[in-house]
Amino acid sequence: MELSDVINKFPDELREPILALVEVIRKEDIRLLREDMERGFRELREAIHELTLAQKKSEERL
């Protein structure tokens, strides 16, 4: 069942507030996803940096 199907079951006077609430929730979800992605990219960059340093140290030993 689609979200619009569920919303359409409500009386007309409630649909607009429900749609506004859904929009707020979507924006918050997008914000949280963006923060998760940024954190993941930051952790990935740090891991790549650490691997690069470890590789350089390994090459220096040879």
PDB file of N, H, CA, C and O in Angstrom:
ATOM      1  N   MET A   1       0.849  -1.177   0.000  1.00  0.00           N
ATOM      2  CA  MET A   1       0.000   0.000   0.000  1.00  0.00           C
ATOM      3  C   MET A   1       0.894   1.239   0.000  1.00  0.00           C
ATOM      4  O   MET A   1       1.851   1.323   0.769  1.00  0.00           O
ATOM      5  N   GLU A   2       0.583   2.171  -0.843  1.00  0.00           N
ATOM      6  H   GLU A   2      -0.195   2.104  -1.468  1.00  0.00           H
ATOM      7  CA  GLU A   2       1.357   3.409  -0.967  1.00  0.00           C
ATOM      8  C   GLU A   2       1.000   4.375   0.157  1.00  0.00           C
ATOM      9  O   GLU A   2      -0.092   4.312   0.722  1.00  0.00           O
ATOM     10  N   LEU A   3       1.928   5.263   0.470  1.00  0.00           N
ATOM     11  H   LEU A   3       2.815   5.314   0.011  1.00  0.00           H
ATOM     12  CA  LEU A   3       1.690   6.281   1.489  1.00  0.00           C
ATOM     13  C   LEU A   3       0.490   7.143   1.126  1.00  0.00           C
ATOM     14  O   LEU A   3      -0.318   7.486   1.990  1.00  0.00           O
ATOM     15  N   SER A   4       0.372   7.491  -0.139  1.00  0.00           N
ATOM     16  H   SER A   4       1.028   7.213  -0.841  1.00  0.00           H
ATOM     17  CA  SER A   4      -0.756   8.328  -0.569  1.00  0.00           C
ATOM     18  C   SER A   4      -2.089   7.621  -0.334  1.00  0.00           C
ATOM     19  O   SER A   4      -3.083   8.273  -0.014  1.00  0.00           O
ATOM     20  N   ASP A   5      -2.124   6.301  -0.489  1.00  0.00           N
ATOM     21  H   ASP A   5      -1.317   5.771  -0.750  1.00  0.00           H
ATOM     22  CA  ASP A   5      -3.351   5.545  -0.221  1.00  0.00           C
ATOM     23  C   ASP A   5      -3.748   5.654   1.243  1.00  0.00           C
ATOM     24  O   ASP A   5      -4.925   5.811   1.567  1.00  0.00           O
ATOM     25  N   VAL A   6      -2.769   5.571   2.112  1.00  0.00           N
ATOM     26  H   VAL A   6      -1.813   5.443   1.848  1.00  0.00           H
ATOM     27  CA  VAL A   6      -3.036   5.670   3.549  1.00  0.00           C
ATOM     28  C   VAL A   6      -3.513   7.075   3.898  1.00  0.00           C
ATOM     29  O   VAL A   6      -4.488   7.236   4.632  1.00  0.00           O
ATOM     30  N   ILE A   7      -2.835   8.084   3.380  1.00  0.00           N
ATOM     31  H   ILE A   7      -2.043   7.954   2.784  1.00  0.00           H
ATOM     32  CA  ILE A   7      -3.198   9.473   3.679  1.00  0.00           C
ATOM     33  C   ILE A   7      -4.590   9.786   3.158  1.00  0.00           C
ATOM     34  O   ILE A   7      -5.341  10.514   3.807  1.00  0.00           O
ATOM     35  N   ASN A   8      -4.942   9.258   2.013  1.00  0.00           N
ATOM     36  H   ASN A   8      -4.332   8.667   1.485  1.00  0.00           H
ATOM     37  CA  ASN A   8      -6.258   9.527   1.432  1.00  0.00           C
ATOM     38  C   ASN A   8      -7.402   8.934   2.241  1.00  0.00           C
ATOM     39  O   ASN A   8      -8.557   9.305   2.030  1.00  0.00           O
ATOM     40  N   LYS A   9      -7.110   8.028   3.156  1.00  0.00           N
ATOM     41  H   LYS A   9      -6.172   7.727   3.327  1.00  0.00           H
ATOM     42  CA  LYS A   9      -8.151   7.463   4.017  1.00  0.00           C
ATOM     43  C   LYS A   9      -8.571   8.438   5.114  1.00  0.00           C
ATOM     44  O   LYS A   9      -9.630   8.273   5.720  1.00  0.00           O
ATOM     45  N   PHE A  10      -7.746   9.450   5.370  1.00  0.00           N
ATOM     46  H   PHE A  10      -6.886   9.583   4.878  1.00  0.00           H
ATOM     47  CA  PHE A  10      -8.066  10.434   6.398  1.00  0.00           C
ATOM     48  C   PHE A  10      -9.027  11.480   5.841  1.00  0.00           C
ATOM     49  O   PHE A  10      -9.090  11.692   4.630  1.00  0.00           O
ATOM     50  N   PRO A  11      -9.780  12.137   6.737  1.00  0.00           N
ATOM     51  CA  PRO A  11     -10.657  13.229   6.290  1.00  0.00           C
ATOM     52  C   PRO A  11      -9.831  14.357   5.671  1.00  0.00           C
ATOM     53  O   PRO A  11      -8.660  14.539   6.003  1.00  0.00           O
ATOM     54  N   ASP A  12     -10.453  15.100   4.781  1.00  0.00           N
ATOM     55  H   ASP A  12     -11.405  14.953   4.512  1.00  0.00           H
ATOM     56  CA  ASP A  12      -9.766  16.173   4.050  1.00  0.00           C
ATOM     57  C   ASP A  12      -9.028  17.135   4.972  1.00  0.00           C
ATOM     58  O   ASP A  12      -7.908  17.544   4.666  1.00  0.00           O
ATOM     59  N   GLU A  13      -9.638  17.503   6.096  1.00  0.00           N
ATOM     60  H   GLU A  13     -10.548  17.171   6.345  1.00  0.00           H
ATOM     61  CA  GLU A  13      -9.028  18.506   6.975  1.00  0.00           C
ATOM     62  C   GLU A  13      -7.757  18.000   7.661  1.00  0.00           C
ATOM     63  O   GLU A  13      -6.978  18.794   8.187  1.00  0.00           O
ATOM     64  N   LEU A  14      -7.548  16.694   7.657  1.00  0.00           N
ATOM     65  H   LEU A  14      -8.181  16.048   7.229  1.00  0.00           H
ATOM     66  CA  LEU A  14      -6.338  16.140   8.281  1.00  0.00           C
ATOM     67  C   LEU A  14      -5.224  15.852   7.273  1.00  0.00           C
ATOM     68  O   LEU A  14      -4.070  15.674   7.660  1.00  0.00           O
ATOM     69  N   ARG A  15      -5.555  15.808   6.017  1.00  0.00           N
ATOM     70  H   ARG A  15      -6.493  15.952   5.702  1.00  0.00           H
ATOM     71  CA  ARG A  15      -4.555  15.427   5.010  1.00  0.00           C
ATOM     72  C   ARG A  15      -3.397  16.410   4.938  1.00  0.00           C
ATOM     73  O   ARG A  15      -2.238  16.001   4.882  1.00  0.00           O
ATOM     74  N   GLU A  16      -3.700  17.697   4.939  1.00  0.00           N
ATOM     75  H   GLU A  16      -4.642  18.030   4.985  1.00  0.00           H
ATOM     76  CA  GLU A  16      -2.634  18.704   4.819  1.00  0.00           C
ATOM     77  C   GLU A  16      -1.659  18.643   5.999  1.00  0.00           C
ATOM     78  O   GLU A  16      -0.447  18.633   5.784  1.00  0.00           O
ATOM     79  N   PRO A  17      -2.162  18.602   7.250  1.00  0.00           N
ATOM     80  CA  PRO A  17      -1.212  18.473   8.376  1.00  0.00           C
ATOM     81  C   PRO A  17      -0.402  17.171   8.324  1.00  0.00           C
ATOM     82  O   PRO A  17       0.777  17.153   8.678  1.00  0.00           O
ATOM     83  N   ILE A  18      -1.036  16.098   7.886  1.00  0.00           N
ATOM     84  H   ILE A  18      -1.993  16.112   7.599  1.00  0.00           H
ATOM     85  CA  ILE A  18      -0.318  14.821   7.785  1.00  0.00           C
ATOM     86  C   ILE A  18       0.774  14.915   6.725  1.00  0.00           C
ATOM     87  O   ILE A  18       1.893  14.448   6.940  1.00  0.00           O
ATOM     88  N   LEU A  19       0.455  15.514   5.586  1.00  0.00           N
ATOM     89  H   LEU A  19      -0.454  15.893   5.410  1.00  0.00           H
ATOM     90  CA  LEU A  19       1.462  15.686   4.531  1.00  0.00           C
ATOM     91  C   LEU A  19       2.619  16.557   5.004  1.00  0.00           C
ATOM     92  O   LEU A  19       3.775  16.293   4.672  1.00  0.00           O
ATOM     93  N   ALA A  20       2.311  17.598   5.781  1.00  0.00           N
ATOM     94  H   ALA A  20       1.372  17.813   6.051  1.00  0.00           H
ATOM     95  CA  ALA A  20       3.367  18.462   6.320  1.00  0.00           C
ATOM     96  C   ALA A  20       4.267  17.670   7.265  1.00  0.00           C
ATOM     97  O   ALA A  20       5.489  17.811   7.232  1.00  0.00           O
ATOM     98  N   LEU A  21       3.662  16.846   8.096  1.00  0.00           N
ATOM     99  H   LEU A  21       2.669  16.731   8.123  1.00  0.00           H
ATOM    100  CA  LEU A  21       4.438  16.018   9.026  1.00  0.00           C
ATOM    101  C   LEU A  21       5.310  15.015   8.269  1.00  0.00           C
ATOM    102  O   LEU A  21       6.469  14.802   8.626  1.00  0.00           O
ATOM    103  N   VAL A  22       4.759  14.410   7.240  1.00  0.00           N
ATOM    104  H   VAL A  22       3.817  14.583   6.950  1.00  0.00           H
ATOM    105  CA  VAL A  22       5.524  13.463   6.422  1.00  0.00           C
ATOM    106  C   VAL A  22       6.728  14.164   5.794  1.00  0.00           C
ATOM    107  O   VAL A  22       7.819  13.597   5.735  1.00  0.00           O
ATOM    108  N   GLU A  23       6.530  15.392   5.327  1.00  0.00           N
ATOM    109  H   GLU A  23       5.644  15.853   5.375  1.00  0.00           H
ATOM    110  CA  GLU A  23       7.632  16.146   4.710  1.00  0.00           C
ATOM    111  C   GLU A  23       8.740  16.425   5.732  1.00  0.00           C
ATOM    112  O   GLU A  23       9.924  16.314   5.414  1.00  0.00           O
ATOM    113  N   VAL A  24       8.354  16.786   6.950  1.00  0.00           N
ATOM    114  H   VAL A  24       7.392  16.877   7.208  1.00  0.00           H
ATOM    115  CA  VAL A  24       9.345  17.032   8.009  1.00  0.00           C
ATOM    116  C   VAL A  24      10.129  15.756   8.300  1.00  0.00           C
ATOM    117  O   VAL A  24      11.351  15.788   8.445  1.00  0.00           O
ATOM    118  N   ILE A  25       9.426  14.648   8.384  1.00  0.00           N
ATOM    119  H   ILE A  25       8.433  14.622   8.267  1.00  0.00           H
ATOM    120  CA  ILE A  25      10.088  13.369   8.660  1.00  0.00           C
ATOM    121  C   ILE A  25      11.056  13.018   7.535  1.00  0.00           C
ATOM    122  O   ILE A  25      12.168  12.558   7.793  1.00  0.00           O
ATOM    123  N   ARG A  26      10.641  13.231   6.300  1.00  0.00           N
ATOM    124  H   ARG A  26       9.737  13.605   6.090  1.00  0.00           H
ATOM    125  CA  ARG A  26      11.527  12.933   5.166  1.00  0.00           C
ATOM    126  C   ARG A  26      12.783  13.793   5.213  1.00  0.00           C
ATOM    127  O   ARG A  26      13.888  13.300   4.990  1.00  0.00           O
ATOM    128  N   LYS A  27      12.609  15.085   5.505  1.00  0.00           N
ATOM    129  H   LYS A  27      11.711  15.485   5.685  1.00  0.00           H
ATOM    130  CA  LYS A  27      13.773  15.976   5.576  1.00  0.00           C
ATOM    131  C   LYS A  27      14.721  15.538   6.685  1.00  0.00           C
ATOM    132  O   LYS A  27      15.939  15.572   6.516  1.00  0.00           O
ATOM    133  N   GLU A  28      14.158  15.124   7.823  1.00  0.00           N
ATOM    134  H   GLU A  28      13.168  15.097   7.960  1.00  0.00           H
ATOM    135  CA  GLU A  28      14.996  14.662   8.931  1.00  0.00           C
ATOM    136  C   GLU A  28      15.723  13.382   8.532  1.00  0.00           C
ATOM    137  O   GLU A  28      16.906  13.223   8.831  1.00  0.00           O
ATOM    138  N   ASP A  29      15.025  12.470   7.860  1.00  0.00           N
ATOM    139  H   ASP A  29      14.064  12.599   7.617  1.00  0.00           H
ATOM    140  CA  ASP A  29      15.659  11.238   7.396  1.00  0.00           C
ATOM    141  C   ASP A  29      16.807  11.548   6.442  1.00  0.00           C
ATOM    142  O   ASP A  29      17.876  10.946   6.533  1.00  0.00           O
ATOM    143  N   ILE A  30      16.584  12.486   5.528  1.00  0.00           N
ATOM    144  H   ILE A  30      15.715  12.976   5.454  1.00  0.00           H
ATOM    145  CA  ILE A  30      17.628  12.867   4.577  1.00  0.00           C
ATOM    146  C   ILE A  30      18.817  13.467   5.315  1.00  0.00           C
ATOM    147  O   ILE A  30      19.966  13.174   4.985  1.00  0.00           O
ATOM    148  N   ARG A  31      18.545  14.308   6.315  1.00  0.00           N
ATOM    149  H   ARG A  31      17.611  14.546   6.582  1.00  0.00           H
ATOM    150  CA  ARG A  31      19.624  14.922   7.093  1.00  0.00           C
ATOM    151  C   ARG A  31      20.438  13.843   7.809  1.00  0.00           C
ATOM    152  O   ARG A  31      21.669  13.875   7.801  1.00  0.00           O
ATOM    153  N   LEU A  32      19.742  12.891   8.426  1.00  0.00           N
ATOM    154  H   LEU A  32      18.743  12.865   8.433  1.00  0.00           H
ATOM    155  CA  LEU A  32      20.441  11.823   9.141  1.00  0.00           C
ATOM    156  C   LEU A  32      21.253  10.952   8.184  1.00  0.00           C
ATOM    157  O   LEU A  32      22.373  10.554   8.503  1.00  0.00           O
ATOM    158  N   LEU A  33      20.692  10.658   7.019  1.00  0.00           N
ATOM    159  H   LEU A  33      19.782  10.981   6.760  1.00  0.00           H
ATOM    160  CA  LEU A  33      21.434   9.884   6.023  1.00  0.00           C
ATOM    161  C   LEU A  33      22.681  10.625   5.569  1.00  0.00           C
ATOM    162  O   LEU A  33      23.745  10.027   5.411  1.00  0.00           O
ATOM    163  N   ARG A  34      22.547  11.927   5.360  1.00  0.00           N
ATOM    164  H   ARG A  34      21.682  12.413   5.488  1.00  0.00           H
ATOM    165  CA  ARG A  34      23.693  12.739   4.932  1.00  0.00           C
ATOM    166  C   ARG A  34      24.776  12.708   6.006  1.00  0.00           C
ATOM    167  O   ARG A  34      25.958  12.558   5.696  1.00  0.00           O
ATOM    168  N   GLU A  35      24.373  12.851   7.269  1.00  0.00           N
ATOM    169  H   GLU A  35      23.413  12.973   7.521  1.00  0.00           H
ATOM    170  CA  GLU A  35      25.356  12.810   8.356  1.00  0.00           C
ATOM    171  C   GLU A  35      26.053  11.452   8.409  1.00  0.00           C
ATOM    172  O   GLU A  35      27.265  11.379   8.609  1.00  0.00           O
ATOM    173  N   ASP A  36      25.281  10.378   8.229  1.00  0.00           N
ATOM    174  H   ASP A  36      24.296  10.438   8.066  1.00  0.00           H
ATOM    175  CA  ASP A  36      25.873   9.037   8.221  1.00  0.00           C
ATOM    176  C   ASP A  36      26.868   8.876   7.076  1.00  0.00           C
ATOM    177  O   ASP A  36      27.947   8.310   7.250  1.00  0.00           O
ATOM    178  N   MET A  37      26.489   9.383   5.903  1.00  0.00           N
ATOM    179  H   MET A  37      25.613   9.843   5.761  1.00  0.00           H
ATOM    180  CA  MET A  37      27.388   9.291   4.749  1.00  0.00           C
ATOM    181  C   MET A  37      28.658  10.096   4.984  1.00  0.00           C
ATOM    182  O   MET A  37      29.755   9.626   4.682  1.00  0.00           O
ATOM    183  N   GLU A  38      28.518  11.303   5.519  1.00  0.00           N
ATOM    184  H   GLU A  38      27.627  11.685   5.764  1.00  0.00           H
ATOM    185  CA  GLU A  38      29.694  12.133   5.790  1.00  0.00           C
ATOM    186  C   GLU A  38      30.611  11.454   6.795  1.00  0.00           C
ATOM    187  O   GLU A  38      31.831  11.466   6.632  1.00  0.00           O
ATOM    188  N   ARG A  39      30.031  10.862   7.832  1.00  0.00           N
ATOM    189  H   ARG A  39      29.039  10.852   7.965  1.00  0.00           H
ATOM    190  CA  ARG A  39      30.824  10.159   8.833  1.00  0.00           C
ATOM    191  C   ARG A  39      31.525   8.959   8.188  1.00  0.00           C
ATOM    192  O   ARG A  39      32.700   8.709   8.456  1.00  0.00           O
ATOM    193  N   GLY A  40      30.813   8.227   7.349  1.00  0.00           N
ATOM    194  H   GLY A  40      29.859   8.431   7.131  1.00  0.00           H
ATOM    195  CA  GLY A  40      31.398   7.077   6.666  1.00  0.00           C
ATOM    196  C   GLY A  40      32.547   7.474   5.758  1.00  0.00           C
ATOM    197  O   GLY A  40      33.583   6.810   5.735  1.00  0.00           O
ATOM    198  N   PHE A  41      32.367   8.570   5.000  1.00  0.00           N
ATOM    199  H   PHE A  41      31.526   9.110   5.019  1.00  0.00           H
ATOM    200  CA  PHE A  41      33.445   9.043   4.127  1.00  0.00           C
ATOM    201  C   PHE A  41      34.647   9.500   4.940  1.00  0.00           C
ATOM    202  O   PHE A  41      35.788   9.249   4.554  1.00  0.00           O
ATOM    203  N   ARG A  42      34.401  10.167   6.057  1.00  0.00           N
ATOM    204  H   ARG A  42      33.474  10.371   6.371  1.00  0.00           H
ATOM    205  CA  ARG A  42      35.495  10.622   6.915  1.00  0.00           C
ATOM    206  C   ARG A  42      36.269   9.411   7.447  1.00  0.00           C
ATOM    207  O   ARG A  42      37.500   9.407   7.442  1.00  0.00           O
ATOM    208  N   GLU A  43      35.545   8.387   7.905  1.00  0.00           N
ATOM    209  H   GLU A  43      34.545   8.390   7.909  1.00  0.00           H
ATOM    210  CA  GLU A  43      36.205   7.184   8.409  1.00  0.00           C
ATOM    211  C   GLU A  43      36.977   6.471   7.300  1.00  0.00           C
ATOM    212  O   GLU A  43      38.062   5.940   7.535  1.00  0.00           O
ATOM    213  N   LEU A  44      36.416   6.462   6.102  1.00  0.00           N
ATOM    214  H   LEU A  44      35.535   6.894   5.911  1.00  0.00           H
ATOM    215  CA  LEU A  44      37.100   5.843   4.967  1.00  0.00           C
ATOM    216  C   LEU A  44      38.390   6.586   4.636  1.00  0.00           C
ATOM    217  O   LEU A  44      39.421   5.960   4.391  1.00  0.00           O
ATOM    218  N   ARG A  45      38.337   7.925   4.626  1.00  0.00           N
ATOM    219  H   ARG A  45      37.500   8.433   4.825  1.00  0.00           H
ATOM    220  CA  ARG A  45      39.552   8.716   4.361  1.00  0.00           C
ATOM    221  C   ARG A  45      40.616   8.442   5.418  1.00  0.00           C
ATOM    222  O   ARG A  45      41.797   8.308   5.097  1.00  0.00           O
ATOM    223  N   GLU A  46      40.194   8.359   6.683  1.00  0.00           N
ATOM    224  H   GLU A  46      39.235   8.468   6.944  1.00  0.00           H
ATOM    225  CA  GLU A  46      41.156   8.083   7.755  1.00  0.00           C
ATOM    226  C   GLU A  46      41.779   6.699   7.580  1.00  0.00           C
ATOM    227  O   GLU A  46      42.982   6.527   7.776  1.00  0.00           O
ATOM    228  N   ALA A  47      40.962   5.720   7.213  1.00  0.00           N
ATOM    229  H   ALA A  47      39.985   5.860   7.053  1.00  0.00           H
ATOM    230  CA  ALA A  47      41.480   4.363   7.019  1.00  0.00           C
ATOM    231  C   ALA A  47      42.454   4.318   5.847  1.00  0.00           C
ATOM    232  O   ALA A  47      43.491   3.658   5.927  1.00  0.00           O
ATOM    233  N   ILE A  48      42.133   5.009   4.768  1.00  0.00           N
ATOM    234  H   ILE A  48      41.291   5.545   4.702  1.00  0.00           H
ATOM    235  CA  ILE A  48      43.038   5.061   3.612  1.00  0.00           C
ATOM    236  C   ILE A  48      44.351   5.726   4.007  1.00  0.00           C
ATOM    237  O   ILE A  48      45.424   5.278   3.602  1.00  0.00           O
ATOM    238  N   HIS A  49      44.267   6.785   4.790  1.00  0.00           N
ATOM    239  H   HIS A  49      43.395   7.149   5.119  1.00  0.00           H
ATOM    240  CA  HIS A  49      45.472   7.481   5.245  1.00  0.00           C
ATOM    241  C   HIS A  49      46.337   6.539   6.090  1.00  0.00           C
ATOM    242  O   HIS A  49      47.553   6.473   5.906  1.00  0.00           O
ATOM    243  N   GLU A  50      45.707   5.816   7.011  1.00  0.00           N
ATOM    244  H   GLU A  50      44.719   5.869   7.160  1.00  0.00           H
ATOM    245  CA  GLU A  50      46.455   4.885   7.853  1.00  0.00           C
ATOM    246  C   GLU A  50      47.092   3.776   7.017  1.00  0.00           C
ATOM    247  O   GLU A  50      48.236   3.391   7.259  1.00  0.00           O
ATOM    248  N   LEU A  51      46.357   3.267   6.042  1.00  0.00           N
ATOM    249  H   LEU A  51      45.428   3.580   5.845  1.00  0.00           H
ATOM    250  CA  LEU A  51      46.919   2.235   5.167  1.00  0.00           C
ATOM    251  C   LEU A  51      48.092   2.770   4.356  1.00  0.00           C
ATOM    252  O   LEU A  51      49.085   2.069   4.160  1.00  0.00           O
ATOM    253  N   THR A  52      47.983   3.990   3.892  1.00  0.00           N
ATOM    254  H   THR A  52      47.176   4.559   4.050  1.00  0.00           H
ATOM    255  CA  THR A  52      49.063   4.613   3.124  1.00  0.00           C
ATOM    256  C   THR A  52      50.312   4.753   3.986  1.00  0.00           C
ATOM    257  O   THR A  52      51.421   4.456   3.540  1.00  0.00           O
ATOM    258  N   LEU A  53      50.125   5.210   5.228  1.00  0.00           N
ATOM    259  H   LEU A  53      49.225   5.451   5.591  1.00  0.00           H
ATOM    260  CA  LEU A  53      51.266   5.331   6.140  1.00  0.00           C
ATOM    261  C   LEU A  53      51.901   3.975   6.420  1.00  0.00           C
ATOM    262  O   LEU A  53      53.125   3.847   6.430  1.00  0.00           O
ATOM    263  N   ALA A  54      51.070   2.967   6.645  1.00  0.00           N
ATOM    264  H   ALA A  54      50.076   3.071   6.636  1.00  0.00           H
ATOM    265  CA  ALA A  54      51.593   1.627   6.914  1.00  0.00           C
ATOM    266  C   ALA A  54      52.349   1.091   5.705  1.00  0.00           C
ATOM    267  O   ALA A  54      53.384   0.442   5.855  1.00  0.00           O
ATOM    268  N   GLN A  55      51.839   1.358   4.519  1.00  0.00           N
ATOM    269  H   GLN A  55      50.998   1.885   4.397  1.00  0.00           H
ATOM    270  CA  GLN A  55      52.512   0.900   3.304  1.00  0.00           C
ATOM    271  C   GLN A  55      53.866   1.587   3.145  1.00  0.00           C
ATOM    272  O   GLN A  55      54.848   0.943   2.777  1.00  0.00           O
ATOM    273  N   LYS A  56      53.922   2.889   3.418  1.00  0.00           N
ATOM    274  H   LYS A  56      53.124   3.412   3.717  1.00  0.00           H
ATOM    275  CA  LYS A  56      55.192   3.620   3.313  1.00  0.00           C
ATOM    276  C   LYS A  56      56.214   3.076   4.301  1.00  0.00           C
ATOM    277  O   LYS A  56      57.384   2.908   3.959  1.00  0.00           O
ATOM    278  N   LYS A  57      55.772   2.798   5.533  1.00  0.00           N
ATOM    279  H   LYS A  57      54.821   2.934   5.811  1.00  0.00           H
ATOM    280  CA  LYS A  57      56.685   2.240   6.528  1.00  0.00           C
ATOM    281  C   LYS A  57      57.190   0.874   6.086  1.00  0.00           C
ATOM    282  O   LYS A  57      58.365   0.550   6.262  1.00  0.00           O
ATOM    283  N   SER A  58      56.304   0.085   5.516  1.00  0.00           N
ATOM    284  H   SER A  58      55.350   0.349   5.373  1.00  0.00           H
ATOM    285  CA  SER A  58      56.683  -1.241   5.037  1.00  0.00           C
ATOM    286  C   SER A  58      57.699  -1.136   3.906  1.00  0.00           C
ATOM    287  O   SER A  58      58.661  -1.903   3.865  1.00  0.00           O
ATOM    288  N   GLU A  59      57.497  -0.203   2.999  1.00  0.00           N
ATOM    289  H   GLU A  59      56.715   0.421   3.032  1.00  0.00           H
ATOM    290  CA  GLU A  59      58.426  -0.015   1.879  1.00  0.00           C
ATOM    291  C   GLU A  59      59.774   0.490   2.366  1.00  0.00           C
ATOM    292  O   GLU A  59      60.807   0.137   1.796  1.00  0.00           O
ATOM    293  N   GLU A  60      59.783   1.315   3.419  1.00  0.00           N
ATOM    294  H   GLU A  60      58.944   1.601   3.882  1.00  0.00           H
ATOM    295  CA  GLU A  60      61.043   1.839   3.953  1.00  0.00           C
ATOM    296  C   GLU A  60      61.881   0.726   4.563  1.00  0.00           C
ATOM    297  O   GLU A  60      63.110   0.785   4.540  1.00  0.00           O
ATOM    298  N   ARG A  61      61.223  -0.282   5.106  1.00  0.00           N
ATOM    299  H   ARG A  61      60.224  -0.330   5.125  1.00  0.00           H
ATOM    300  CA  ARG A  61      61.945  -1.399   5.717  1.00  0.00           C
ATOM    301  C   ARG A  61      62.628  -2.262   4.669  1.00  0.00           C
ATOM    302  O   ARG A  61      63.629  -2.922   4.949  1.00  0.00           O
ATOM    303  N   LEU A  62      62.084  -2.253   3.466  1.00  0.00           N
ATOM    304  H   LEU A  62      61.271  -1.717   3.238  1.00  0.00           H
ATOM    305  CA  LEU A  62      62.661  -3.096   2.400  1.00  0.00           C
ATOM    306  C   LEU A  62      63.864  -2.473   1.838  1.00  0.00           C
ATOM    307  O   LEU A  62      64.485  -3.032   0.934  1.00  0.00           O
TER     308      LEU A  62
END
